[in-house]
């Protein structure tokens, strides 16, 4: 019986890591792209919430969940473009602009999304990989959304692209030494705007996952700070896409500890375990951002290192 409970716990933890970690994958990969160009975007929380609201609203109005995903990505792209354009102005601090974008994005989402709290939008479908089992818990745990597989594939593509393609080398050069990039004929301002817009697009898709699949509804407390935690996740992953993937699953597992314990009948301390992702974020920031420790792997132009 104890072995069965342990297997059930780890199965629930794995399923939770995938479900909770999927939006982290998209947001962290988007922020990794942005920071590789030498810019940090602290407005990810606003982009994530705005993407969730836009995706849910468009999916409800159009009747298509995938149309909602595209709308969420487009919303994130526009907000990322706004962030990139403003930060390109002289004597503008990207951290301050990011905080303003977070407030703007969440405020607009709460205001425009009030009429979509009650209606039910179509949900994204999941792929059932547990059809081989007669156990309903196994089938439920192995019901995985398509966006997870897209996120995993994207992590590998970005890992390869940043190392082996011309655009990847250009992005890294701009992020490490803008003057050298300028001397070679590149335009760092445009590269950073494009990278920030692309990062916003991915963050918006992460928001669509929240509203259209898990938990699968729109409300004002949907994000729970995942956008902010994603910034810590990128630092923890040392600005490497594949590490972002594993770190996202780790953060997802931390968020799934409480429900996994409930699956084996342990309900005491549920709200304490619900705080695990935030405790992990604090631990990551403490370990990686101490004054006497160099942020190895950080782009040279990033404001964290200047």
C-alpha positions, -999 to +999 in steps of 0.1 A: +000+000+000+028+024+008+045+016-025+012+023-043+008+057-024+044+066-033+038+058-070+006+078-070+024+107-054+053+107-080+028+103-108+008+133-096+040+153-091+051+145-127+017+155-141+016+186-120+052+196-130+041+194-167+008+213-162+021+240-139+055+242-156+042+247-192+035+285-189+069+288-172+085+273-202+071+299-226+076+329-204+112+319-194+122+311-230+108+345-240+127+363-213+158+343-222+156+357-257+151+392-244+179+391-219+203+375-245+199+408-264+211+428-233+177+439-221+156+428-191+118+428-191+102+429-157+068+435-173+063+398-180+036+395-153+015+422-171+021+405-205+012+371-191-021+383-176-029+404-207-023+374-229-045+352-207-073+377-209-070+383-247-067+346-255-098+338-234-118+366-248-109+359-284-115+321-280-149+328-265-159+353-292-145+332-321-153+297-308-117+286-315-091+280-287-062+282-311-074+316-324-073+326-288-037+314-285-027+335-315-045+365-301-026+360-268+007+358-286-002+389-306-011+408-274+022+398-258+041+409-290+025+443-290+033+449-253+069+436-258+072+459-288+061+488-266+086+479-240+114+476-265+106+509-282+104+529-250+136+513-236+154+524-268+149+560-260+178+579-244+183+577-207+154+553-201+158+525-175+145+491-187+137+479-152+115+510-144+098+506-178+092+469-171+075+476-137+053+502-154+044+477-181+035+451-155+011+476-139-003+487-173-008+451-186-025+438-154-047+469-151-059+467-187-065+430-184-086+434-153-105+463-168-112+448-202-117+412-189-145+418-164-172+408-189-154+375-196-151+361-160-184+342-163-186+330-199-170+297-208-145+297-237-135+266-256-105+249-241-073+236-257-073+199-262-048+175-246-032+144-260-040+113-240-008+092-236-023+069-209-047+049-230-027+018-223-037+019-186-070+010-170-063+033-141-081+066-144-055+084-124-028+073-149-049+084-179-055+118-163-019+123-154-007+114-189-032+138-206-008+164-218-015+196-237+000+202-271+015+235-259+039+215-236+053+196-266+056+228-286+075+244-256+099+215-253+106+216-291+111+254-289+136+250-261+157+227-283+153+250-314+164+280-294+194+261-279+205+252-314+197+286-329+216+306-304+247+285-309+247+277-346+229+303-366+237+338-378+208+354-360+217+336-328+253+348-329+241+383-338+218+383-308+245+371-284+270+397-298+245+425-292+238+413-257+274+409-248+290+439-265+268+464-284+297+484-297+313+454-314+280+445-330+276+481-342+311+480-357+302+449-377+272+467-391+244+454-369+218+477-353+216+468-316+185+489-310+165+471-337+178+437-325+168+444-290+133+456-300+128+425-321+140+402-292+118+419-267+088+416-290+095+379-296+098+374-258+065+391-253+049+368-279+060+337-261+049+351-227+015+358-242+012+322-253+021+312-217-009+333-206-032+316-231-023+282-216-034+294-182-068+307-193-076+281-220-062+249-204-049+249-168-067+261-148-088+269-178-107+300-169-102+338-168-101+356-134-080+383-119-059+361-098-049+337-126-012+343-128-002+343-092+031+360-099+044+335-125+057+363-147+079+377-120+091+342-110+101+335-146+128+363-144+144+344-114+140+312-134+161+326-163+188+337-139+188+303-123+190+287-157+221+309-166+204+322-197+204+288-215+172+276-232+175+240-223+182+248-187+151+271-188+131+240-198+144+219-168+141+249-144+105+254-156+096+218-148+113+222-114+093+253-106+062+234-119+069+205-096+073+229-066+038+243-074+024+207-077+036+194-043+004+204-025-020+187-050+003+157-052+001+152-015-037+155-016-038+127-041-024+104-015-047+117+013-023+142+029-042+175+031-027+191+062-004+220+055-018+224+019-015+262+019+021+260+032+031+237+003+013+261-021+039+287-011+067+263-024+072+281-058+077+315-040+101+300-015+120+285-044+121+318-061+136+335-030+161+307-026+171+310-063+176+348-060+196+344-028+219+318-042+224+334-076+224+372-068+248+375-039+271+405-043+302+383-040+291+359-067+295+366-104+265+359-126+282+335-149+267+334-183+249+368-180+250+389-212+275+417-207+251+445-217+224+433-192+215+459-166+220+432-139+257+432-146+263+469-152 
